[in-house]
Amino acid sequence: MIPTNNTIPYKARPKATLAIIALCIAAFLYQMTLSGPAAEAFLSAYALVPARFTDGSWAAAHGLSRADPMPFLTSMFLHGGIMHIVSNLWVLWVFGPALEDRLGSGRFLLLYFVSGLAAGALHFVFNFSSAVPALGASGAIAGVIAAYARRFPYAWVNILQPIVIVPVFFFMPALVFAGLWFLTQVMQAAGSLALPDGAGGVAWWAHIGGFLAGWFLLPRTAPPANAVEDAQAATQSALWPWTVWMRWLNWWWRR
């Protein structure tokens, strides 16, 4: 399921969201200039490799310090390919601006980075000896998804679900979307326990850690809600699916 937009408007320019997107793009463009041993050395140093902290011989062989925690942060800005970065940053753009608008840029960044660190920590716990680099913003963005659903339980999300080559659009409450997404991560993570550390290619436990962090951090970072603003947004959200549907019908009948 690919979220395409949502029902919560925002007023302020989402500076923090745009800054995160810009930094991820800049890091990815730099990654694209590397190849072979240089790319491998870069990922070993700046992606999250659990073996770096648990296997002294691995760290020594790569000339890296076991006491340097920076990969837990830097790995959030790195991506493994064009589809990886596009999908991550698209989801961030769908959910980030409205959440940042309500939290403020400072609180939004706090929630984003703490979620990302929690994601890295849980990935580390469940992939203790893995030498496979983990990278990507998806753990932090999982925290944004969770916080968005908790802050706007009345919101709706427009979903694109490709079926073979046919794009199908439908509406879904944000809480349902977040719940189904989280359930998918849990099921995949449980299945990954039967695989060797780092196998499978997706850091499912990082998604779970980021989501849980965002969900529980939201009430601790959000300022008091504006009751009038929330009531207006809830009313608009409740009417939004029907408004869009009527527009489609009106367009169809005019053909």
C-alpha positions in Angstrom: 0.0 0.0 0.0 1.4 3.4 -1.1 0.0 6.4 0.7 -0.4 9.3 -1.7 -1.9 12.1 0.4 -4.0 12.7 3.5 -6.7 15.0 4.9 -4.7 17.1 7.3 -3.7 20.5 6.0 -0.7 22.4 7.2 0.0 26.2 7.3 3.7 26.6 8.1 6.5 25.7 5.7 7.8 22.2 6.7 11.4 23.3 7.1 12.5 20.3 9.2 10.9 17.8 6.8 12.5 19.5 3.8 15.9 19.6 5.5 15.8 15.9 6.2 14.8 15.2 2.6 17.6 17.4 1.3 20.2 15.8 3.5 19.1 12.3 2.5 19.3 13.3 -1.2 22.7 14.9 -0.7 24.0 11.8 1.0 22.6 9.5 -1.7 24.2 11.6 -4.5 27.5 11.3 -2.7 27.0 7.5 -2.4 26.4 7.4 -6.1 30.0 8.7 -6.7 31.5 5.7 -4.9 32.0 2.3 -6.2 33.8 -0.9 -5.3 36.1 -0.8 -2.2 35.3 2.9 -1.6 31.6 2.3 -1.4 32.1 -0.8 0.9 34.4 1.2 3.2 31.9 4.1 3.3 29.0 1.8 4.3 31.2 0.0 6.8 32.0 3.3 8.5 28.6 5.1 8.3 25.9 2.5 8.0 24.9 0.5 11.1 26.9 -2.8 11.2 26.2 -4.6 14.4 29.3 -6.7 14.1 31.3 -3.5 14.4 30.3 -3.3 18.1 30.2 -7.0 18.9 33.1 -8.5 17.0 36.5 -6.9 17.8 38.2 -8.7 14.9 35.7 -7.3 12.4 36.1 -3.8 13.7 39.9 -4.1 13.7 40.0 -5.5 10.1 38.0 -2.5 8.9 40.0 0.0 11.0 36.9 1.2 12.9 36.3 2.0 16.5 33.9 -0.1 18.5 33.2 2.8 20.8 31.9 5.2 18.1 28.1 5.4 18.2 27.8 7.7 15.2 26.5 5.0 12.7 23.2 4.9 14.7 22.7 8.5 13.5 24.5 8.6 10.1 22.8 5.4 8.9 19.4 7.3 8.9 20.6 9.4 5.9 21.9 6.6 3.7 20.0 4.5 1.2 20.6 1.4 -0.8 19.1 2.4 -4.2 16.9 4.8 -6.0 13.6 3.0 -5.1 14.7 2.8 -1.5 15.2 6.5 -1.1 12.2 7.5 -3.3 9.8 5.3 -1.3 11.1 6.5 2.1 11.1 10.2 1.3 7.7 10.0 -0.4 6.2 8.6 2.8 8.0 11.2 4.9 6.5 13.9 2.6 3.0 12.5 2.9 3.0 12.4 6.7 5.7 14.8 7.8 4.5 18.3 7.0 1.2 18.1 9.0 2.8 16.5 12.0 5.6 19.1 11.9 3.0 21.9 11.7 1.4 20.7 14.9 4.5 19.8 16.8 6.8 22.6 15.7 10.1 21.9 13.9 12.1 21.3 17.0 9.8 18.8 18.6 9.3 17.1 15.2 13.1 16.7 14.8 13.4 15.3 18.3 10.7 12.7 17.6 12.2 11.9 14.2 15.7 11.3 15.5 14.8 9.5 18.7 12.6 7.2 16.6 15.5 6.6 14.3 17.8 5.8 17.2 15.3 3.4 18.7 15.0 1.8 15.3 18.7 1.2 15.2 18.8 0.0 18.7 16.1 -2.7 18.2 17.7 -3.8 14.9 21.0 -4.1 16.8 19.4 -6.3 19.4 17.9 -8.7 16.9 20.9 -8.8 14.6 23.6 -8.9 17.2 26.4 -10.4 15.1 25.4 -9.3 11.6 28.0 -7.9 9.3 25.4 -6.7 6.9 25.1 -2.8 6.8 21.7 -1.5 7.8 20.8 1.9 6.3 17.8 4.0 5.5 15.4 6.5 7.0 12.6 4.0 7.3 13.0 3.5 11.0 12.7 7.2 11.8 9.8 7.5 9.3 8.0 4.6 11.0 8.0 6.9 14.1 6.5 9.7 12.0 3.7 7.3 10.7 2.9 6.2 14.3 2.9 9.8 15.7 0.8 11.0 12.8 -1.8 8.3 13.4 -1.9 9.0 17.1 -2.1 12.8 16.7 -4.7 12.7 13.9 -6.9 9.6 14.7 -9.7 11.1 12.5 -7.5 11.5 9.4 -7.9 9.6 6.2 -5.2 8.5 3.8 -5.5 8.1 0.1 -3.9 4.7 -0.9 -2.5 3.5 -4.2 -2.5 -0.3 -4.4 -1.0 -1.5 -7.7 -2.6 -4.8 -8.9 -0.3 -6.2 -11.5 -0.2 -3.1 -13.8 -3.5 -1.6 -12.7 -3.3 1.3 -10.2 -6.2 1.1 -7.7 -6.9 4.0 -5.4 -9.0 3.9 -2.2 -9.4 5.6 1.1 -8.4 4.3 4.5 -8.4 5.8 8.0 -4.9 6.8 9.1 -5.2 4.6 12.2 -6.1 1.6 10.1 -3.3 2.2 7.7 -0.8 2.6 10.5 -2.1 -0.5 12.3 -2.0 -2.7 9.2 1.5 -1.4 8.3 2.7 -2.2 11.9 1.1 -5.6 11.8 2.9 -6.4 8.5 6.3 -5.4 10.1 5.7 -7.6 13.1 4.8 -10.6 11.0 7.8 -10.1 8.7 10.1 -9.6 11.7 8.8 -12.8 13.4 9.5 -14.7 10.2 13.0 -13.2 10.0 13.9 -14.9 13.3 14.4 -18.1 11.5 17.0 -16.6 9.2 20.7 -15.8 9.9 21.4 -12.4 11.3 21.1 -9.7 8.6 19.5 -12.0 6.1 16.4 -11.0 4.1 17.5 -7.5 3.1 14.9 -5.5 5.1 15.4 -4.2 8.7 11.9 -5.2 10.0 12.9 -4.8 13.6 14.1 -1.3 12.9 10.7 -0.4 11.6 9.1 -1.8 14.7 11.4 0.1 17.0 10.9 3.3 15.2 7.1 2.9 15.2 6.9 2.2 18.9 9.1 5.1 19.7 7.0 7.5 17.6 3.8 6.2 19.2 4.9 6.6 22.8 6.9 9.8 22.2 4.0 11.7 20.6 2.1 12.6 23.8 5.4 13.6 25.4 6.5 15.9 22.6 3.2 17.4 21.3 2.1 20.8 22.6 -1.6 21.1 23.8 -4.0 20.7 20.9 -6.0 23.5 19.5 -9.6 22.3 20.0 -11.1 24.5 17.3 -8.5 23.6 14.8 -8.8 19.9 15.6 -12.6 20.0 15.3 -12.3 21.7 11.9 -9.8 19.1 10.7 -11.9 16.2 12.0 -15.0 17.5 10.2 -13.0 18.0 6.9 -11.5 14.5 7.3 -14.9 12.9 7.9 -16.3 14.5 4.7 -13.2 14.1 2.6 -13.8 10.6 1.1 -17.3 11.5 0.2 -16.3 14.9 -1.3 -13.6 13.2 -3.4 -16.1 10.5 -4.5 -18.7 13.1 -5.5 -16.1 15.0 -7.6 -15.3 11.8 -9.4 -18.9 11.1 -10.1 -19.4 14.7 -11.3 -16.5 14.4 -13.6 -17.8 11.1 -14.9 -21.2 12.4 -15.7 -19.9 15.4 -17.5 -18.0 13.2 -20.0 
